Amino acid sequence: MSEVAAQVTSVDAEAPVRGVWRSLRRRPLFWACVAALGLLMAIAVAPQLFAGLFGQPDPRLCDLASGSQPPSAAHVFGTDRQGCDVYANVVYGTRASLSVGLLATAVALVIAMVLGTLAGYRGGWADALVARLTDVFLGFPFLLGAVVVLTAIGSRTPVVIALVLAVFIWPTLARLMRASVRAVRDAPYVEAARAMGLGTGRIVGRYVLPNAIGPVLAVATTTVGGVIVAESTLTFLGLGLRAPAISWGLQLANAQATFQTSPHMLVFPGLFLVVTVLATITLGDVLRDTLDPKAR
Amino acid sequence: MTEQSATAADREPVLTVRDLTVTFTVDEGRAPDVHAITGLSFDLYPGEVLAVVGESGSGKSVSSLALLGLLPRTATVTGSARLGDLELLGLSRKELADVRGRRISMIFQDPSNSLDPVFTIGYQLREVLRRHQPQLDRAQRQARAAELLAMVELPDPEQRLRFYPHQLSGGQAQRVMIAMALASDPEVLVADEPTTALDVTVQQEVLDVLRRLQARTGTAIVLITHDMGVVADLADRVIVLRRGLPVEHAPVRELFAAPTQEYTRTLLQAVPRLGAPARPDPADKRDRPVLDVVDLVVEYRGRRSGVVRAVDGVDLEVLPGEIVALVGESGSGKSTLGRCALGLAPITSGSVEVVGALLGQASPKALRAARRRIGVVFQNPAATLNPRYTVGQSVAEPLAVHGGLRGEALKRRVAELFEQVELPAAWAGRYPHELSGGQQQRVSIARAVSLDPQLLIADEPTSALDVSVQATVLELFAQVQARLRFACLFISHDLAVVDTLADRVAVMQHGRIVELDERSRVLSSPRDPYTRRLLDAALVADPDEQTRRREERLARAS
């Protein structure tokens, strides 16, 4: 097949221009993800613009008398047990959920990249140290750890929750990063870069990382969804965000008890969560493909 | 089997292939189909060796895989292939399983990876016998396994049966593979590049074993290879393939003496030969050497095997402007020595001075400065270029980092370098995977010479390339060297390649240099017995010469 490709390319002397953006632009999947995530971002930034679109705009204006109502014209997504509008809550919850998911993943990714690259590239004592460190974190039960840390800290803002979650998800990413860097470290092109007398920073930044980051990015995008769900677990246990804070996790946690009688309380926040996770994962896939020159 | 074939050999072919065509569907039909083989026809008679020759991508391996039904689902196979009175194409999985290993068996390129590492070779041989000759009992299987190993001339077959694959050398492993393939007296043996992964001296042994076995059992062999030397040594008839099309089909002597097709001619001409004319030695003995290795020892600490001495007390000088070739078989330490000169391997004792910097003692800064004046070309061009860089970026890298070139000046210099290695400058925007092997190696050479190095280290730069490509890359290499006059340490296993390029030759064995002298002296009248063995084992693309050598070897042996 490569033979054929070589023949085809040798016909046109001018190489086609294929920037990352140029090939991204041609993918409908990319635009679908961007649209979905863009909309979610807009909702997160300015929920008041979207909350008023259907019926009841205020998530905290609740009427106990009209609790657990199925979707209707007044409440498009129905109401929860306290009689609050589910749609308005989903809209206002976007900010907390998205920021926890993205922030926790970003922080974990940065820690994982630094420590994983250090362990994988340097090897020796650095590798041993990072390996033991990840063992400690992975060996510690997530819930127990979160209980201890969150009780000790006391404050429950989305940033705190995100940081606590990041502490518990970086080890998996770091291990993956290490394995990936190790596989690339001894590749002939890295050896060639060393033989050229390039500095370590340049070798790591231009030769090792770009070729090693693919699998880690792919897993990191799936982590975003996991984090949003983990936040809801913490909330369910009374450790995460607390009412009057609003988040998808909080809504899901509350809806679980009455899922059989009024499923709409679970379905609509769940739907938003699924769209968010799918969009990030797909965007991650598309980006990874276009960043790899072979797949472009 | 031998008695039957003796009477019918002249007329009845064992394998008849007519109009074999293999087409691959790419990307579920979205990309154009790839025609791997188009209209291949041949007859294979008992006791005959038919060579299928071609360069990479010519479809030579696909043809044999098609016979055994081993192609992936994306392949469409048409035509006919009859084994005796059995049509092979279109057989069910179960019927094919009965044919494979029993009537047609196959040996592959890489023997050490074709054996299962967790079972003894005795177990694996008995396994084949259990499958194909269920009538044998335990003791008979054991005896037959030992007999098979004796047939492929392994010493102490009874003991060897208890060996694991990692305890065998590459040549021994390939002989075990041959023994397994012959376990049930197949009518046809398909050998796909059987000696390509082996060293020359070992290759010679394996080819001799194949030749003798074939004379004894009368098995017909389909030999798939890219190496004209192997063809000259073993084949009776030859089919030359090019991009899936059979180009020429002739008896071996006819083909080598008078090829009728242009492609066959270029292929034969491209094979490097020993006996290059004398050249003036460009080195000035009074100059200070650019590479000065004194009593170098390199040891590696293996996890289980203890200390391995890869380089053992080596002295070597490379003077400005000369090409010194380092020749040896795998494990001789030649690549380690090359890596040492780059500061990529640890020095246990001794000293290495490269372009004025003493490795191990010079400061990291001085070392980095020294590396600027050393260029490197590695064996596998596809793997030594950063896949995330365009080839232009790869060539520009040392210029920008060490030379401090930017913008237009950098662009101009890259274009210049591309021209020097005879690539269009417009290709700078391409990625390595879009180039062929030879083009990639040109890019590597451009990168290596970009800073006008004083010393170039080339580690098997052409051994991953097809012969015709190898010839052009070597020619280019010689041109560039003549223009830039850098000193070069050229590491290779191929004596003929060395002969066309080098000024002096160093022969390495077991970490030591056994012979080091002017090229024509070493290659025409070797003093060391190992050098002589290497020269004798190197295959020549000439059937008569190969027959003569084999007879000589036999005479010596008896």
HADDOCK unambig.tbl for C-alpha pairs under 7 A between the chains (distance, minus, plus):
assign (segid A and resid 1 and name CA) (segid B and resid 34 and name CA) 6.85 0.50 0.50
assign (segid A and resid 3 and name CA) (segid B and resid 57 and name CA) 6.30 0.50 0.50
assign (segid A and resid 6 and name CA) (segid B and resid 434 and name CA) 6.49 0.50 0.50
assign (segid A and resid 6 and name CA) (segid B and resid 435 and name CA) 6.14 0.50 0.50
assign (segid A and resid 6 and name CA) (segid B and resid 436 and name CA) 6.11 0.50 0.50
assign (segid A and resid 13 and name CA) (segid B and resid 426 and name CA) 6.75 0.50 0.50
assign (segid A and resid 14 and name CA) (segid B and resid 426 and name CA) 5.59 0.50 0.50
assign (segid A and resid 14 and name CA) (segid B and resid 427 and name CA) 6.74 0.50 0.50
assign (segid A and resid 15 and name CA) (segid B and resid 426 and name CA) 6.46 0.50 0.50
assign (segid A and resid 15 and name CA) (segid B and resid 427 and name CA) 5.80 0.50 0.50
assign (segid A and resid 15 and name CA) (segid B and resid 429 and name CA) 6.02 0.50 0.50
assign (segid A and resid 15 and name CA) (segid B and resid 430 and name CA) 6.18 0.50 0.50
assign (segid A and resid 188 and name CA) (segid B and resid 383 and name CA) 5.59 0.50 0.50
assign (segid A and resid 188 and name CA) (segid B and resid 384 and name CA) 4.73 0.50 0.50
assign (segid A and resid 189 and name CA) (segid B and resid 383 and name CA) 5.88 0.50 0.50
assign (segid A and resid 189 and name CA) (segid B and resid 384 and name CA) 3.75 0.50 0.50
assign (segid A and resid 189 and name CA) (segid B and resid 385 and name CA) 5.17 0.50 0.50
assign (segid A and resid 189 and name CA) (segid B and resid 386 and name CA) 5.45 0.50 0.50
assign (segid A and resid 192 and name CA) (segid B and resid 384 and name CA) 6.16 0.50 0.50
assign (segid A and resid 195 and name CA) (segid B and resid 342 and name CA) 6.12 0.50 0.50
assign (segid A and resid 195 and name CA) (segid B and resid 371 and name CA) 6.72 0.50 0.50
assign (segid A and resid 196 and name CA) (segid B and resid 371 and name CA) 6.07 0.50 0.50
assign (segid A and resid 196 and name CA) (segid B and resid 372 and name CA) 6.48 0.50 0.50
assign (segid A and resid 196 and name CA) (segid B and resid 398 and name CA) 6.83 0.50 0.50
assign (segid A and resid 197 and name CA) (segid B and resid 368 and name CA) 5.16 0.50 0.50
assign (segid A and resid 197 and name CA) (segid B and resid 371 and name CA) 5.24 0.50 0.50
assign (segid A and resid 197 and name CA) (segid B and resid 372 and name CA) 6.32 0.50 0.50
assign (segid A and resid 207 and name CA) (segid B and resid 386 and name CA) 6.45 0.50 0.50
assign (segid A and resid 292 and name CA) (segid B and resid 388 and name CA) 6.89 0.50 0.50
assign (segid A and resid 293 and name CA) (segid B and resid 388 and name CA) 6.25 0.50 0.50
assign (segid A and resid 293 and name CA) (segid B and resid 431 and name CA) 6.91 0.50 0.50
assign (segid A and resid 294 and name CA) (segid B and resid 433 and name CA) 6.82 0.50 0.50
